[in-house]
Amino acid sequence: MLKVGPTVGSFDKQALKTELTQLKDAITSLRIQNDGFRVENVNLKRLYQELSTSNSHSRDVLTGKVTALTAENAKLKSELLSKIHSEPTVPEKPKVVLEKPKVLASGMYTNSSKYVPPPKRANWVKPTPLPKKKQVTFQEPPRTSNRPTHKPPVQQNKKPNVSVNLSTRTKPATESRKPMLKSYT
């Protein structure tokens, strides 16, 4: 007998065994990966449950706080309204303390940043306004011209506006002058 080499049937067997081994290795790696996903899925479910529990607890606590604050707000509002309607309060005027400026010498005062209001006179009376000027119109007699005209002269009624001062306390503009200072009188 002659042996030439492996036969064709043995090559097919060997190729099939190799392919079968590769497929078994792929299945094993997929099983390992699947087990890892199962562990991760269990961990994610546990975290979701914890977050859900924490969220519901936080919501309950916040709802309780909001309810308490709303009740307190309503109570304060009712107290305020009862105070407003029961006691009419008059706002107090702040008392102004008048300070006399320090005099260094006659006519010289110290510099101060505080405003010192001038003293008010007890017998001060509001000044009465002067009466308003009224306009009076006068009629002038018509002027006749020396030239001969064909038409008879037409009377012209001019009404000039002249302001007349009805007040007896003021002087005409020609007699007015600057008021004299108290130191000159």
C-alpha positions in Angstrom: 0.0 0.0 0.0 1.0 3.3 -0.9 0.5 6.2 1.4 0.5 9.5 -0.4 -0.8 11.8 2.3 -3.9 12.5 4.2 -7.1 12.0 2.4 -9.7 14.5 1.5 -12.1 13.3 4.1 -9.6 13.8 6.9 -9.1 17.5 5.8 -12.9 18.1 6.1 -12.9 16.6 9.6 -10.0 18.7 10.8 -11.6 21.9 9.4 -14.9 21.1 11.1 -13.2 20.4 14.4 -11.4 23.8 14.2 -14.6 25.7 13.3 -16.5 23.9 16.2 -13.8 24.9 18.7 -14.0 28.6 17.5 -17.8 28.6 17.9 -17.5 27.1 21.4 -15.0 29.9 22.3 -17.4 32.6 21.0 -20.4 31.1 22.9 -18.3 31.1 26.1 -17.3 34.8 25.7 -20.9 35.7 25.0 -22.0 33.9 28.2 -19.4 35.7 30.2 -20.6 39.1 28.7 -24.2 38.2 29.4 -23.4 37.4 33.1 -21.8 40.9 33.3 -24.9 42.5 31.9 -27.1 40.6 34.4 -24.9 41.9 37.3 -25.1 45.5 35.9 -28.9 45.2 35.5 -29.3 44.1 39.1 -27.2 47.1 40.3 -29.2 49.6 38.2 -32.5 48.2 39.5 -31.3 48.7 43.1 -30.1 52.3 42.4 -33.4 53.1 40.7 -35.3 51.8 43.8 -33.1 53.9 46.1 -33.6 57.1 44.0 -37.4 56.5 43.9 -37.6 56.1 47.6 -35.4 59.2 48.2 -37.5 61.3 45.8 -40.8 60.3 47.4 -39.4 61.1 50.8 -38.0 64.5 49.7 -41.4 65.3 48.1 -43.3 64.5 51.3 -40.9 66.6 53.4 -41.1 69.6 51.0 -44.9 69.3 50.8 -45.1 69.4 54.6 -42.8 72.5 54.7 -44.9 74.3 52.1 -48.1 73.5 54.0 -46.6 74.8 57.2 -45.3 78.0 55.6 -48.6 78.6 53.9 -50.5 78.3 57.2 -48.0 80.6 58.9 -48.4 83.2 56.1 -52.2 83.1 56.4 -51.9 83.5 60.2 -49.5 86.5 59.9 -51.8 88.1 57.2 -54.8 87.8 59.4 -52.9 89.3 62.4 -51.8 92.2 60.2 -55.3 92.9 58.9 -56.7 92.9 62.4 -54.1 95.4 63.5 -54.8 97.6 60.6 -58.5 97.7 61.2 -58.4 97.9 64.9 -55.8 100.5 65.7 -55.6 103.7 63.7 -52.0 104.8 64.1 -50.8 108.3 63.5 -47.3 108.5 62.2 -45.1 110.4 64.6 -43.3 113.5 63.2 -39.6 113.3 63.7 -38.4 116.0 66.0 -35.9 118.4 64.5 -33.3 119.6 66.9 -32.2 123.1 65.9 -28.6 123.9 66.6 -27.3 127.4 66.8 -24.2 127.8 64.5 -21.0 128.5 66.3 -19.9 132.1 65.8 -16.1 132.6 65.6 -16.3 136.4 65.1 -18.9 138.8 64.0 -20.2 137.5 60.7 -17.9 134.4 60.7 -19.3 131.0 61.3 -17.7 127.5 61.5 -18.2 125.2 58.5 -20.6 122.4 59.3 -22.0 119.6 57.1 -25.3 119.7 58.9 -28.1 121.8 57.5 -29.4 124.3 60.0 -32.8 125.6 59.0 -33.5 129.3 59.6 -35.7 130.0 62.6 -39.4 130.5 61.7 -41.3 133.6 62.8 -44.3 132.7 64.9 -46.5 135.5 63.5 -45.7 134.9 59.8 -48.6 135.6 57.5 -48.8 134.5 53.9 -48.5 137.5 51.5 -51.6 138.4 49.6 -51.2 138.5 45.8 -51.5 141.8 43.9 -54.6 142.4 41.8 -54.2 141.7 38.2 -54.0 144.5 35.6 -57.1 145.1 33.5 -57.0 146.3 29.9 -59.0 149.5 29.1 -59.7 150.7 25.6 -60.2 154.4 24.6 -61.8 155.8 21.5 -60.0 158.5 19.7 -62.0 161.1 17.7 -61.8 160.7 14.0 -59.2 162.8 12.2 -60.2 164.8 9.2 -57.7 165.4 6.5 -57.0 168.7 4.8 -57.0 167.2 1.3 -60.1 167.2 -0.7 -61.5 163.8 -1.4 -64.4 162.6 -3.4 -65.8 160.4 -0.7 -67.0 161.6 2.6 -64.7 160.7 5.4 -65.5 157.4 7.1 -65.2 157.4 10.8 -62.5 155.0 12.0 -62.7 153.7 15.5 -59.3 152.7 16.7 -59.1 150.9 20.0 -55.6 150.9 21.3 -54.7 148.6 24.1 -53.4 150.5 27.0 -52.6 148.8 30.3 -53.7 150.7 33.3 -52.4 149.8 36.7 -55.2 149.7 39.2 -53.0 149.1 42.2 -52.2 152.2 44.4 -49.1 150.6 45.9 -46.9 150.5 42.9 -45.1 153.4 41.3 -44.9 154.0 37.5 -41.8 152.6 35.8 -40.3 156.1 35.6 -40.3 156.6 39.3 -39.1 153.1 40.3 -35.7 152.6 41.7 -33.8 149.9 43.5 -34.8 149.3 47.1 -32.4 150.6 49.7 -30.6 148.2 51.9 -31.4 148.3 55.7 -27.8 149.3 56.5 -28.3 152.7 54.6 -31.5 153.7 56.4 
